[in-house]
Amino acid sequence: VREGAAFDKVAIAAARDTILTRLGNNGYPSAQVLAGYETYLDTYSARVTLDVLPGPLTRLGEVAVEVTPREGGRRQVDD
């Protein structure tokens, strides 16, 4: 999606999804991206808006893994 390119709803959705994925991968798991557009038939043009609501930055704390073997089985995950 860029100025001067052909109006393409699929490209708008792909841009929205890409932004959402990048935000999620960078600590914003509850981000939202709102896509909208207006078309102007008299000038054969459109205006596309992507409103980004990142939400709070989220970081993981300490990760603890507890291994419980099956009853009668041996432990299969090493420390």
VMD Tcl script that builds the backbone (N, CA, C; Angstrom):
set m [mol new atoms 237]
animate dup $m
set s [atomselect $m all]
$s set {name element resname resid chain x y z} {
  {N N VAL 1 A 0.860 -1.159 0.000}
  {CA C VAL 1 A 0.000 0.000 0.000}
  {C C VAL 1 A 0.908 1.225 0.000}
  {N N ARG 2 A 0.855 1.985 -1.072}
  {CA C ARG 2 A 1.664 3.196 -1.147}
  {C C ARG 2 A 0.997 4.201 -2.069}
  {N N GLU 3 A 1.365 5.446 -1.900}
  {CA C GLU 3 A 0.794 6.509 -2.712}
  {C C GLU 3 A 1.104 6.254 -4.187}
  {N N GLY 4 A 0.085 6.391 -5.015}
  {CA C GLY 4 A 0.243 6.191 -6.455}
  {C C GLY 4 A -0.017 4.774 -6.919}
  {N N ALA 5 A -0.078 3.815 -5.996}
  {CA C ALA 5 A -0.336 2.421 -6.370}
  {C C ALA 5 A -1.832 2.236 -6.627}
  {N N ALA 6 A -2.161 1.163 -7.305}
  {CA C ALA 6 A -3.557 0.836 -7.563}
  {C C ALA 6 A -4.267 0.494 -6.255}
  {N N PHE 7 A -5.531 0.860 -6.154}
  {CA C PHE 7 A -6.336 0.537 -4.974}
  {C C PHE 7 A -6.552 -0.970 -4.941}
  {N N ASP 8 A -6.185 -1.582 -3.823}
  {CA C ASP 8 A -6.225 -3.039 -3.725}
  {C C ASP 8 A -6.605 -3.438 -2.301}
  {N N LYS 9 A -7.828 -3.936 -2.123}
  {CA C LYS 9 A -8.301 -4.316 -0.790}
  {C C LYS 9 A -7.463 -5.438 -0.184}
  {N N VAL 10 A -6.982 -6.345 -1.011}
  {CA C VAL 10 A -6.154 -7.448 -0.520}
  {C C VAL 10 A -4.821 -6.901 0.002}
  {N N ALA 11 A -4.235 -5.940 -0.697}
  {CA C ALA 11 A -2.979 -5.336 -0.254}
  {C C ALA 11 A -3.172 -4.573 1.055}
  {N N ILE 12 A -4.309 -3.925 1.211}
  {CA C ILE 12 A -4.606 -3.210 2.453}
  {C C ILE 12 A -4.697 -4.206 3.612}
  {N N ALA 13 A -5.394 -5.307 3.403}
  {CA C ALA 13 A -5.519 -6.338 4.437}
  {C C ALA 13 A -4.156 -6.949 4.761}
  {N N ALA 14 A -3.327 -7.158 3.746}
  {CA C ALA 14 A -1.987 -7.719 3.964}
  {C C ALA 14 A -1.118 -6.745 4.757}
  {N N ALA 15 A -1.203 -5.460 4.442}
  {CA C ALA 15 A -0.439 -4.448 5.180}
  {C C ALA 15 A -0.884 -4.420 6.638}
  {N N ARG 16 A -2.186 -4.475 6.857}
  {CA C ARG 16 A -2.735 -4.503 8.212}
  {C C ARG 16 A -2.206 -5.708 8.969}
  {N N ASP 17 A -2.244 -6.876 8.356}
  {CA C ASP 17 A -1.782 -8.104 9.003}
  {C C ASP 17 A -0.277 -8.055 9.297}
  {N N THR 18 A 0.497 -7.490 8.379}
  {CA C THR 18 A 1.943 -7.375 8.579}
  {C C THR 18 A 2.257 -6.473 9.767}
  {N N ILE 19 A 1.587 -5.337 9.849}
  {CA C ILE 19 A 1.794 -4.413 10.970}
  {C C ILE 19 A 1.406 -5.093 12.280}
  {N N LEU 20 A 0.293 -5.777 12.279}
  {CA C LEU 20 A -0.182 -6.470 13.481}
  {C C LEU 20 A 0.811 -7.547 13.931}
  {N N THR 21 A 1.338 -8.301 12.996}
  {CA C THR 21 A 2.317 -9.340 13.310}
  {C C THR 21 A 3.597 -8.735 13.875}
  {N N ARG 22 A 4.076 -7.674 13.247}
  {CA C ARG 22 A 5.307 -7.035 13.728}
  {C C ARG 22 A 5.133 -6.457 15.124}
  {N N LEU 23 A 3.993 -5.865 15.384}
  {CA C LEU 23 A 3.727 -5.346 16.724}
  {C C LEU 23 A 3.707 -6.482 17.747}
  {N N GLY 24 A 3.014 -7.564 17.412}
  {CA C GLY 24 A 2.946 -8.711 18.317}
  {C C GLY 24 A 4.315 -9.301 18.593}
  {N N ASN 25 A 5.160 -9.367 17.576}
  {CA C ASN 25 A 6.504 -9.922 17.731}
  {C C ASN 25 A 7.436 -8.993 18.509}
  {N N ASN 26 A 7.032 -7.747 18.694}
  {CA C ASN 26 A 7.870 -6.774 19.389}
  {C C ASN 26 A 7.285 -6.333 20.729}
  {N N GLY 27 A 6.432 -7.176 21.315}
  {CA C GLY 27 A 5.972 -6.930 22.666}
  {C C GLY 27 A 4.613 -6.277 22.799}
  {N N TYR 28 A 3.824 -6.255 21.739}
  {CA C TYR 28 A 2.483 -5.671 21.803}
  {C C TYR 28 A 1.429 -6.708 21.381}
  {N N PRO 29 A 1.186 -7.723 22.231}
  {CA C PRO 29 A 0.296 -8.813 21.845}
  {C C PRO 29 A -1.180 -8.429 21.723}
  {N N SER 30 A -1.574 -7.322 22.330}
  {CA C SER 30 A -2.980 -6.921 22.245}
  {C C SER 30 A -3.202 -5.769 21.267}
  {N N ALA 31 A -2.244 -5.558 20.375}
  {CA C ALA 31 A -2.349 -4.471 19.400}
  {C C ALA 31 A -3.537 -4.680 18.463}
  {N N GLN 32 A -4.044 -3.572 17.966}
  {CA C GLN 32 A -5.104 -3.594 16.953}
  {C C GLN 32 A -4.713 -2.643 15.834}
  {N N VAL 33 A -5.046 -3.013 14.611}
  {CA C VAL 33 A -4.831 -2.134 13.464}
  {C C VAL 33 A -6.165 -2.021 12.738}
  {N N LEU 34 A -6.676 -0.820 12.680}
  {CA C LEU 34 A -7.965 -0.562 12.047}
  {C C LEU 34 A -7.728 0.010 10.657}
  {N N ALA 35 A -8.207 -0.678 9.653}
  {CA C ALA 35 A -8.030 -0.239 8.272}
  {C C ALA 35 A -9.331 0.361 7.755}
  {N N GLY 36 A -9.205 1.449 7.047}
  {CA C GLY 36 A -10.375 2.083 6.445}
  {C C GLY 36 A -9.988 2.744 5.135}
  {N N TYR 37 A -10.993 3.058 4.336}
  {CA C TYR 37 A -10.713 3.745 3.071}
  {C C TYR 37 A -11.937 4.525 2.618}
  {N N GLU 38 A -11.666 5.524 1.818}
  {CA C GLU 38 A -12.705 6.307 1.149}
  {C C GLU 38 A -12.339 6.332 -0.328}
  {N N THR 39 A -13.320 6.151 -1.176}
  {CA C THR 39 A -13.062 6.220 -2.610}
  {C C THR 39 A -13.719 7.470 -3.188}
  {N N TYR 40 A -13.076 8.047 -4.182}
  {CA C TYR 40 A -13.556 9.250 -4.849}
  {C C TYR 40 A -13.685 8.949 -6.343}
  {N N LEU 41 A -14.914 8.678 -6.770}
  {CA C LEU 41 A -15.152 8.274 -8.155}
  {C C LEU 41 A -14.841 9.381 -9.154}
  {N N ASP 42 A -15.059 10.639 -8.756}
  {CA C ASP 42 A -14.827 11.739 -9.696}
  {C C ASP 42 A -13.355 11.879 -10.084}
  {N N THR 43 A -12.441 11.497 -9.178}
  {CA C THR 43 A -11.011 11.603 -9.481}
  {C C THR 43 A -10.333 10.232 -9.591}
  {N N TYR 44 A -11.118 9.176 -9.532}
  {CA C TYR 44 A -10.583 7.807 -9.574}
  {C C TYR 44 A -9.430 7.639 -8.571}
  {N N SER 45 A -9.704 8.050 -7.353}
  {CA C SER 45 A -8.677 7.945 -6.322}
  {C C SER 45 A -9.307 7.418 -5.029}
  {N N ALA 46 A -8.446 7.120 -4.081}
  {CA C ALA 46 A -8.902 6.612 -2.786}
  {C C ALA 46 A -7.962 7.102 -1.704}
  {N N ARG 47 A -8.478 7.149 -0.507}
  {CA C ARG 47 A -7.671 7.504 0.665}
  {C C ARG 47 A -7.757 6.323 1.626}
  {N N VAL 48 A -6.609 5.777 1.986}
  {CA C VAL 48 A -6.536 4.625 2.884}
  {C C VAL 48 A -5.965 5.085 4.222}
  {N N THR 49 A -6.582 4.644 5.302}
  {CA C THR 49 A -6.068 4.939 6.637}
  {C C THR 49 A -5.848 3.646 7.403}
  {N N LEU 50 A -4.745 3.598 8.115}
  {CA C LEU 50 A -4.432 2.484 9.002}
  {C C LEU 50 A -4.185 3.086 10.378}
  {N N ASP 51 A -5.123 2.914 11.287}
  {CA C ASP 51 A -5.007 3.432 12.641}
  {C C ASP 51 A -4.452 2.325 13.536}
  {N N VAL 52 A -3.323 2.614 14.170}
  {CA C VAL 52 A -2.643 1.611 14.990}
  {C C VAL 52 A -2.879 1.909 16.470}
  {N N LEU 53 A -3.405 0.918 17.177}
  {CA C LEU 53 A -3.619 0.983 18.626}
  {C C LEU 53 A -2.725 -0.082 19.243}
  {N N PRO 54 A -1.511 0.280 19.654}
  {CA C PRO 54 A -0.553 -0.737 20.087}
  {C C PRO 54 A -0.900 -1.435 21.390}
  {N N GLY 55 A -1.596 -0.773 22.286}
  {CA C GLY 55 A -1.845 -1.375 23.593}
  {C C GLY 55 A -0.577 -1.341 24.416}
  {N N PRO 56 A -0.597 -1.944 25.596}
  {CA C PRO 56 A 0.575 -1.878 26.474}
  {C C PRO 56 A 1.716 -2.770 26.009}
  {N N LEU 57 A 2.942 -2.288 26.240}
  {CA C LEU 57 A 4.132 -3.093 25.978}
  {C C LEU 57 A 4.156 -4.220 26.998}
  {N N THR 58 A 4.381 -5.436 26.541}
  {CA C THR 58 A 4.350 -6.605 27.416}
  {C C THR 58 A 5.666 -7.364 27.303}
  {N N ARG 59 A 6.239 -7.701 28.430}
  {CA C ARG 59 A 7.478 -8.482 28.471}
  {C C ARG 59 A 7.248 -9.702 29.350}
  {N N LEU 60 A 7.877 -10.799 28.985}
  {CA C LEU 60 A 7.793 -12.016 29.789}
  {C C LEU 60 A 8.755 -11.913 30.958}
  {N N GLY 61 A 8.339 -12.448 32.081}
  {CA C GLY 61 A 9.210 -12.520 33.245}
  {C C GLY 61 A 9.935 -13.857 33.246}
  {N N GLU 62 A 10.279 -14.309 34.419}
  {CA C GLU 62 A 10.978 -15.582 34.561}
  {C C GLU 62 A 10.091 -16.724 34.062}
  {N N VAL 63 A 10.699 -17.640 33.351}
  {CA C VAL 63 A 9.979 -18.806 32.845}
  {C C VAL 63 A 10.414 -20.018 33.656}
  {N N ALA 64 A 9.459 -20.723 34.240}
  {CA C ALA 64 A 9.752 -21.922 35.021}
  {C C ALA 64 A 9.094 -23.117 34.345}
  {N N VAL 65 A 9.862 -24.177 34.188}
  {CA C VAL 65 A 9.347 -25.398 33.574}
  {C C VAL 65 A 9.369 -26.504 34.628}
  {N N GLU 66 A 8.225 -27.112 34.840}
  {CA C GLU 66 A 8.122 -28.215 35.803}
  {C C GLU 66 A 7.824 -29.483 35.016}
  {N N VAL 67 A 8.641 -30.493 35.236}
  {CA C VAL 67 A 8.474 -31.747 34.504}
  {C C VAL 67 A 7.886 -32.788 35.444}
  {N N THR 68 A 6.752 -33.340 35.052}
  {CA C THR 68 A 6.120 -34.405 35.825}
  {C C THR 68 A 5.990 -35.620 34.913}
  {N N PRO 69 A 6.778 -36.668 35.172}
  {CA C PRO 69 A 6.687 -37.848 34.299}
  {C C PRO 69 A 5.350 -38.557 34.460}
  {N N ARG 70 A 4.991 -39.283 33.441}
  {CA C ARG 70 A 3.769 -40.086 33.513}
  {C C ARG 70 A 3.901 -41.107 34.637}
  {N N GLU 71 A 2.785 -41.488 35.155}
  {CA C GLU 71 A 2.783 -42.483 36.225}
  {C C GLU 71 A 3.428 -43.769 35.712}
  {N N GLY 72 A 4.444 -44.218 36.428}
  {CA C GLY 72 A 5.138 -45.443 36.033}
  {C C GLY 72 A 6.155 -45.217 34.934}
  {N N GLY 73 A 6.262 -44.010 34.420}
  {CA C GLY 73 A 7.209 -43.730 33.337}
  {C C GLY 73 A 8.442 -43.021 33.851}
  {N N ARG 74 A 9.404 -42.853 32.978}
  {CA C ARG 74 A 10.617 -42.159 33.371}
  {C C ARG 74 A 10.566 -40.718 32.856}
  {N N ARG 75 A 11.345 -39.885 33.483}
  {CA C ARG 75 A 11.405 -38.485 33.088}
  {C C ARG 75 A 12.037 -38.381 31.702}
  {N N GLN 76 A 11.410 -37.616 30.799}
  {CA C GLN 76 A 11.889 -37.541 29.430}
  {C C GLN 76 A 12.472 -36.178 29.057}
  {N N VAL 77 A 12.393 -35.212 29.974}
  {CA C VAL 77 A 12.941 -33.885 29.711}
  {C C VAL 77 A 14.065 -33.626 30.705}
  {N N ASP 78 A 15.245 -33.298 30.208}
  {CA C ASP 78 A 16.407 -33.046 31.033}
  {C C ASP 78 A 16.319 -31.655 31.681}
  {N N ASP 79 A 17.011 -31.471 32.812}
  {CA C ASP 79 A 17.071 -30.162 33.459}
  {C C ASP 79 A 17.694 -29.161 32.524}
}
mol reanalyze $m
mol bondsrecalc $m
mol representation Tube
mol addrep $m
